[in-house]
C-alpha cells in the first residue's frame, strides 16, 4: 500500500516547508479555533505554550501543536485519525543574538529532552492529549489560511507508538536522530469535524482493519523490542544501540510504512478531556478564573478577554456575555503577605541607600494620621517615600476601591487590554493587564510577564487614542488623584503637580516586569496609590547604571499594602533605578504624573 508522506509535499533536506497548494477551502467552521496564539493559550487549558509546540506540565503532555515544519516521513492518514509527527525541538532555525540572526544547526533529539521525555511519558502511561494544527501545517487536507483560521483544535488523541529514527539534515550533509510519535484518534468522541479528503489526497488511506497484531523486532545486540514501522525493514530503533537504524548492517535506502503498522489499535478510555472551554463561574469578577478568554458557541472562535466588563467574540461581535459577580473588599486580602523575608522593607547591604526616621503627619479634620518613611538614594540623587495610613485614613481609600470595581463592571471606567505593537507571537498580543489613562497622553514603557512566563516588549497603553481628559475621567479616578495629591502635598512637596493618572488592574498571577518611568517630558515626582491585595516592590540598578560587567541586583524592596502611596521623587530615581511590582492577588494601582503637554 502506497502512502502519501510529508516528503512528497515539498521536502527539502528532511524538513517540509509550507508551499503553495491547491487545497480546498474549509467550508465548515471548526468547533474550536483562534486567530492568535494568545487566544489559544488563554482559552484552552490544554495548550499554554506561547512559543513551543509541545505543552507539558508535571512531565505529562497536555497539548501538541502541528505546525509549519513537518519532518521527513511525517504522515496524516485515515482522514486524520492517525497522525505521525516528530517530537519537536532542536530543528535547524534562525535565532536572534547581539550579532544578529544566526543559523542554529539541527541537533539530535534524545529521550531526556524535556518535550520528548514528556511525550514518552504519555505513551508509556497511555494518557490522551489534545492535538492542534495551525495554518502552516502542510499535511492538513484543507487550506486553513484561506478559510480565515490560524489555529484549530483537531481533537483528542493518544500515542500508539513511539520510536527514534534517522532524518537527513536540511543541508543533506549528515543525519540526525528524531523521535517520532504516532497519534491515534481516541474513540468515544465524535468523528473528526473536517470533511473526508477527496480520493487520492493526503488523507486517502483505506479504513484500517479491526484490531491489530503488534509485531516487534527483537534486537540481538541490545535486546530492545522495536515496532516494525516500515515494510520489509524490521530494525532496531534504539538510538543507543550500535545496530540502530540498520537492516543487515546497512542503513535503509527507501522506506514505506507497513500496512500492519498503520492499522488502529483498539483502546478505550473511561474519561476523555473536555475540549470546549468553560467561562469563569467564580463569584467575584476580579477572580483569576474570569481572566481566561471566551469560546463562542455560535462560530467556535476563541477570544481573549480584552474588556473588563465582559467577554466579546471578535468574529461575531453580537456574541457578548457580561461578567457578573460580587465586588471584593480590601478585607478579603488582609491575610495575604507579599513576602516572608521581611516585614515592611529591606535594604541591600552596600546599596548606599539611607533610611530616615519615620514622620507622623496629621491629615486634619479628624481623619486620622499617616506615616511617611523616606529612603534617600546615594549622593542624594533622589528619594523614595512610602506613605502609609491608619484605620481612619484608609476609609476613603476603601470607597475608592469599591468605586473602581463598580465603574469598571458597568463600563463607565473602560479598563482594556491593548494590543502590543511589536512581539514575537503569531497574531495579536494583548497586554497582560487592564488599563485606562486619564489626562495627558502618556507612553508607558513597561514590560509585562504573563502567567506562563512570556516576557513582552514595551507596551504603550496611555497614548492619545486610549486617553480621556481628566475633567471627563470617572469619579473613582478623580477620587484617587485627590488622595494622591493631598498626601504628596502634606508629606513630600506642596508644589507637586499632576495632570495624568494611569490606572492598571492586575488579576492573580499577573505582574509587571522591571521598568522605569523615564519617558521624556515627565515631571520629577511619580506617585502611585495601591488598592486591594498587597504587593512587593523591588528596585534595582539599571544595567548601564550598575557599571560595566556589574550585575543589576535588587538594592531595596518594599511591601505595598492597601491605601499606601509610593512616591518616587527626583529624576535620578528613574535614571539610576528600575522597579517591578509583584501583587499577591487582585490589585489596582493608580499612578499620577506630571507630563509636559505635547
N, C-alpha and C positions, 0 to 999 in steps of 0.2 A: 504494500500500500504506500503510495507516494503522499508525502505531507508537505504542504507549503510552509516554509520556515521564514523566520525573520531574515535569514541570509538572502532570500530571494526578493527582498523589498528594499534594496539599496545598501547592501552590506559593503563596508569599506574597512578592511583590516580588522574584522571582529566586532565592529560596532555598526549598528543600523541607525542611520541618521534620518530625521524626518524629511521626506522628499515629497514633491507634488504628486498627488494621486488622483484617481478618478473615482474615489469613494463616493457613494451616495450620501446625501444629507440625511440626518436623523429626523424623521418626521414625527416621532413620538417623544414627548417630553420625559426625560429621566425622572424617576421618583425623587432623587436627591442629587442636586448639582449646585455648583457655585461658580462665581466669576473670578474670585481671588483666593489665594492661598490662606489668607487670614480668615475668610469666611468658613473654610473647611476646618481650620484649627480651632476656631472659637465655637463652632456649632456642633461639630462631630466629635464626641468623646473618644472615638477610636482612632483619631488621627490628629495629633497635636504637634507635628513636626513642621516647622516653618521652612526648613532647608533640606533636610534629608528625606529619602524615600521610604525609610523604614521607621515606624514609630513603635517603640517598645517601652515597657515600664516593668520594673522588677524582673528584668531579663526575659520578658514574655512579649511577643509582638502582638499589638492590637490592630494595627493598620499597615498596609503595604501599598505604595503608590507605583503604578506602572507609568513610566514617563518617557522622556524624549529618546533615550538611547537604549535600544534593545540589544542584547548581546547575541553573539553567534549561537544559533540553534535555539533561540527563544521561540515560543510557539503559542498560538491561540487557536484552539480547535474545539470540536464538538459544540460549535456556536458559543464558545466562551465558557463552557462547563469544565474545560481543562486548559489551564494556562501554565506554561513553563517560563520561568524568568530567572535571572541571575540574582544573587544575594544583595547586590548593591555595594557601592563604596570602592575606593581605590582604582577607579577608572581614570583614564587619561583626561585631563582637564586643564583649563587655564585658571590660575589663581592669582589674586592680587598681592602685591608686595610693594615695598618702598621703591623698588626698581621698576615698577610697572607690572603689567600682566605677564606672567611667565608660565611656560608649559610644564605641567606636572606629569611625569610619566606614569603609566599604569603599573600597578604592583600586584603581587599575588594576594589573593584572599586566603585567610586562614580560619579554621574553626574557632579560634579565640577572638576574632574580630567581633566587636560588640553586636553589630546587626546580624552577622552570620550566626553567632552564638545564640542570639535570641530566637532566630528562625529555627535553628536546630532544636531548641528547647520546645517550641511549638510542635515540631514534627515528632519528637520523642513522646511528648505528653498528649498528642492528639488534640490540641486546642485549636478551635477555629479562630479565624481572623477576618478582617474586612479588607477587601481589595478595592482600590480606587484606580482611576485612569485619568490622565489629562489629555488635552487635545493634541499633544505631540506623540502620543503612543501610536506607533505606526501599524501595529497589528490589529487594532480595533477596526472592525469592518465598516465603520461609518465615519464621516467627516464631522467630528465634534466642533471644530472651529467654525466651519461654515454654518453650523446649526446654532452657534452662539453659546456653546457650553465649553468652559475652560476645564473644569473638574467634574467628574461624575463618580458616583458610588456604584460599583458593579454589583456587589453582593457579599455574601458570607462564604468563605472557602476554608478548606483545611488542607494541610500539606501531606500529600500521599507518598511522596518520595523526596529524598534529598541526597545529592551526590556532588562530587567535585570532578572537574574535567579541565583539560587544557583549552585555551582560546587564544587565537593569534592576536598580537598587539596591533594597534592601528597602523603602525609602520610595517607590519608583517616581518619584522626582523627577528622576533622571538615569540614565545608563547608564555602566557601567564595562567595561573590557576584561578578558576572561577567556580564558586559554589552555585549549583542550580537547584531549583525547587519546583516541584510540580504541585500546583494549586488546583484542587478539585472542588467543584460546586457542592455545597452542603445540601443534602436532601432535607426536606422539611420546610424550606422556604419556597415561594412560588418560582416558576420558571424565570429565566433571565428576561429582563424588561425590554431588551432591544430585540428587534425582529431578526429571525434567522437570516444568515447571509445567502446571497444568490449562489447557486451551484457553481463550483469551480473557484470560489473565493477563498480567502484565508481561513475561514471557519467552516470548510466544506467537507470535513471528515464524516464518514458514516457513523451512525449511532453505535456505541460500543455494545459488545455482548454483555449479557447479565453476568455479573461476577467476574472474578479474575484469579488465575492461578499465578502465584507470586514465584517466579523463577529467579534464583540468585546465582551469582558467580562466586565460587569459593576460591580465594587466592591461596595458592600453596606456599607463598613466601611470607605473608603476614596473617594468614587465617581470617582475613576480613571477608565478610559477605557483602557483595555489591549487587545492586539491581542490574538486570540485563536491560539497559536502556536502548541500545541500538541493535539493529538486525545483524546477525552473524558476527557480533563484536562483543561477546562476553569478555570483560576485562576488569582488572582491579581499579576501583575508583577511590582508593585510599591514598591521598596525596603524600603521605609519609612513607609509602611503600616504594621499593626500588622497581617494582613491576607496575607502577601507576601508569594508566593510560597506554597500555601496550597490549597488543594481541600477537602472540607468537614472537614476542621480543621486539616488535616494531610498533610504532605509533600508527593508528589507523589513518588511511588516506581519504576515505569518504565514509560518511555516516548517514544512516537513515533510521528514524525512530522505529522501534519494534512495535508491531501491531498489538502484541500482547501487553506491552508496557503502557500503551495509550488507552487501555480499557479501564473503565471505572472499577474502583474497589468499593464494595458495599461497606458503608459505615453510617451509623445512626447517632444522632445527638439528642439527648433528652431536652436540653435547653440551648437555644441559639441566641446570640446577641440581638437586641432590639435596635434596628438601624435608624428608624425615624427619631430625630431628636425631639425632646420634650422641653417646653418652655419652663422657666423657673416658676415654682409654686410657693416660694418662701413668703412668709407674711410681711416682710419688710422689703420695700423697693430698692434699698441700698445693699441688699444681700448679694454676695458674690454669685449666688445661684441665678440672679437676674442679669448678670453680666454677659453670659454667652448670647450668641445670636439667635435667630429665629428661622424655623423651617416653614415655608409657605405651603399649605395644603392644596392651594389652587394650581401652582406651577412647579412646585418642587424646589424652588430656589432657596438657598441658604443665604441669609443676610445678617451681617454683624449689627449689633445694637449700636446705633450712632446717635439716637435721641434718648435723652434721659427718661422722658415721659412714656415711651412705648416702643414696641417693635414695629418695623415697617419693611415690607418686601420691596426690594429695589427693582424687581422685574414687573410686578403689578402693584403700583403704589396704593391702589384701593384696598389692598390687603393690609390692614393695620390692627394692632391689638394693644390697647393701653396697658400699662403696668400698674396693677392695683396692689396696695399694701399699706401697712401702717408705717408711721414715721418713727424714727429712732431718737432716743434721748441720750444726752451725754452720760446719764447714769448707767446706760447699757454697757459702757466701756470702762467703768471705774475699776473693774477687776483686772484690766489688762496692764501689763508693764512693758514698756518699749524694750527694755533690756535688763538682765540680771547682773550686769557687770558694774553698774554704778547707779546711784540714786537720782541725782539731778544733772551732774555734768562730770566730764573727765578731761583733763588737760594732759597732753602727752609730755613726758619729760624732755627737756631741751627744746621745746617748741618756741620758747621766748614769750609766750602769752601770759599776761599778768591778770589775776583775778582781783577785782576791787571789793571792798566791803559792801554788802547789800544796803540799799536805801529803801526805807518805807515811806510811801507817798500817799497822802490823803486825797481821795477822789472828790471829796466835798459832797454837800447836800445829803449827808447820811448814807452814802453809797458804799462805805467801807474803804479799805486800803488796798494798795498794790505794792509789790516789791520789785525793785529794779536790781538786777545783777549784771554788772558790766565786766567785760573782758577786753583788755587792751592788747592790741597786736604789737609785735616788736617794732621798735623805732617809731611808735605812735602813728603807724600808717593807717590805722582805722580802729574802730571799736565795734563790738558786738554786744547788744543789750538783750537780756531776757527779762521781760516784764510779766510777772505772774500776779493774779488777783485772788482775793479772798472770797468766801461764800457770797457775800453781798454783791461784790463787783461782778461776779460771774452770772448773776441772774439775767442781766440784759443780754449776755452772750448766749445763754440758753435759748432765749426767744429768737435770736438771730439764727441759730442753728435750725430751729423748727421752721422759721420763715424761709430759709434756703430750700429745705426739703419740700415745703408746701408749694412754693412758687415754681420750683423745678418740675414737680409732679404734674402741675396743671399746664405747663408750657409757657408760663409768663417769664420765667427765667430760662432762657434757651441754652441749656447745657448740651454741648455737642462734642462728638469726636470728629476731628477734622482730618482729611487725608494729608499724608506727608508728601512733600514734593519729590524727594529722592529716596530710594530704598532699593533693596536687592531681592525683593519678594515679588512673585508674579501677581499682577492685579493691583487694585487699590489697597493701600495700607493705612489704616486709621491710627490716630494717636491712641495711646494706652489709657488715657484718662479723659474725662469730660471737662470741658472748659467753656468760659464765657468772658469776654473782655468788655469792660465799660470804660468810657473816657477816651483819652488819646490812644490811637492805634499803637500797638507795640509788637515788635517781633520777638518771639520767645525762643531764645537759643538753647533749647533743652534737649537732652537725650532721655529716653524712657526705656524701661526694661519691662517686657511683657511677662506674664506669669510663667511663660515657658522659656524664659531666659534670652529672648531675642532682643538685642540692643538696636535701637532705632536711631536714624540720623537726626540732625537738628529739626525741631518742629517749630513752625511759625503759625501760631494759632490766634494771635491778637492783632492781626492786620485789619485794615480799614473795613474790608468786606465782612469781617466777623465781629466788629465792634459796634456798640451803641453809645450815644452821648451819655455822659454822667447824669444829665438832667432827666433822661428817659430811662435810666437804669432801674431795675426792680427795687422795691423797698428794702429787701434783705441786703442788697449790695450797698445801698446808701447807708444803711444802719451799720454795716461792717466798717465802712470807711469812716463813719463818725467815731466809732470806738477806737479805730487805729489812730486817727488824728488826735483825739483827746489824750490818749495815753502816751503818744510820742511827744506831744507838746508839753505835757506835765513832766515826763520822765527823761526826755532826751534833749529836744530842741524846740522851743516855742515858735521858731520861724520856719519849721519844716512845712513844705507844701506837697500836695499830691493831686494829680489830675488823671489818674488811671488806676483801675482795680482789675486784676486778673483773678477770676475765680476758677479753681481747679478742684474737681471732685474725684476721689480715689475710692474704689471698692477694695475689698480684701484681696491681697496678693498683688496689688498694683503699687508701683513705686517709681520714683524719678531717679535717674542716674546722676552722676556728678555733673555740675554745670555752674556757671557764674552769670550774674546779671550785669554783663559788661557791654551791652549794646550802646552805640553812640547816642548821645542826647539824653541819657539817663541822669537824674539828679543824684546827689551824694547819699541820700537816705532811701533804703528799701525796707518796708515794714510789712510783716505778714501776721495775720490773725489765724490761729489754729482752732478748728471746730471739730468736735466728735472724738474719734479714737486717738489715743496718744501715739506719738511717733518719736523716732530718734533722728537727730540731725547731725551729720558728720561734716567736718571741714578738713580740707587737705590742701597742700600747696599745688598750684598749677605745675605742670611738668616743666615749663620754662622757668618758673619762679623757684623751683626746687634746686635748680642748678644742673649743670651737665652731669649726666650719669648718676643723678641722685634720685632715689625713689620718692614719689609724691605720697608719702604716708599720711594717715589721718593725724591731725595735730590737736583737734578738740572735738568733743561730742557733747550734745545737749539733749535732754529729754524735753519734748514739747507736749504739753497737755492742753486739754480743752480750755479755751479762754486766754491762753498765753499769747503774747505779742512778741515776736522776734524782730529785732531791729538791727540792720547792718548799716553802720554809719561810716561814711568816707569811701571815696573811690578806691582807695588802697585795698579795701576788703575784697572787692571784685577783681582787682588786678592781680593780687597775690594768692587769693584763695578761691577754691570752688567748693560747692556743697551739694549734699544729697539729703533727702528726707525719706525715711522708710516708715510708713504707717503700720500699725498693728491690725487695723480693720478700717471700716468706713471713715473717711476723713475729708473735710472740706478745708481748703486754705484760701483765704482772701488776701492777696498781696497787692499793696499800694505802692506806687512810684510817682515820681515827677518825671515827665517826658517832655523834652523840648518840642513844641509844635512843629510838624513837618520835618 
